Amino acid sequence: MAKEAINEALIQSLEPIQDPQALIGELFRRFGDRAAIGTSGQLTGVVMVDLAVKAGLKPRVFTIDTLRLFPETYQLFDALEKKYSLKIEKIQPDPEKLKAMLREHGEFLFFDSKEKQEFCCHLRKVEPNERVLGTLDVWLTGLRADQSKARAATGRFEIIPHGPERRPILKVAPLVDWTEERLRRYCEDNGVPVHKLLFWEQDGWRYESLGCVICTTPIGPFEPRRAGRWRWFNGLDDDKECGLHVVKKDEV
Ligand code: SF4
């Protein structure tokens, strides 16, 4: 497969493809294993996998396995692998760096300070993500514009620089304008395996965003979507990000 340039001309050639399934199909056909769906088990991720398989593809799928995910997240990955006959790449933190972090700061360093939480997120999420991006030209993400204030400016296409040489990667959010309701309906109508915690609710409390155990808690009826993340650092700030999808401030 000849290597395609990642540039504005590529985006212009993809812009007319409005249908997410057609777009996902086009990207995998053009980029093969240099394209991959990254998912943490949210609804957009499982819908993208379903759309890709229904388009006749065997998509490359990866997740960042922080080794601190909910048991229900691992169960979902097992269910997806079984239903779609694929292997989800679980990209984990560097074992030596992880050991050193735990030795120096302890298991629960994220409670100590914002800096230590970001250090933990960097080691368990951002570094492994950088590693897998090193193998990609196209990163399909499940970002949605309605997920938080910080994500409201998300478009379908963005060229991001990777590594010290700033190699361009096309980041694509095919379902950027889908609502929660539309995603839920799609999963129900198509028998798509879903994360059990996203369908859990008690007295109006529910999960809208899933990450690591302890750092992710349910949100109450009037809280913003990402309030459940790192709740001990200002639960009402809905701009909290772990570093995987950093949005430039002037774009917010
Ligand atoms: S969410 Fe919590 S446990 Fe997971 S990487 Fe970030 S700080 Fe560490």
Residues whose N, C-alpha, C, O or C-beta is under 5 A from the ligand:
A	BS01	SF4	T66 R68 F110 Q117 C120 C121 R124 G211 C212 V213 C215
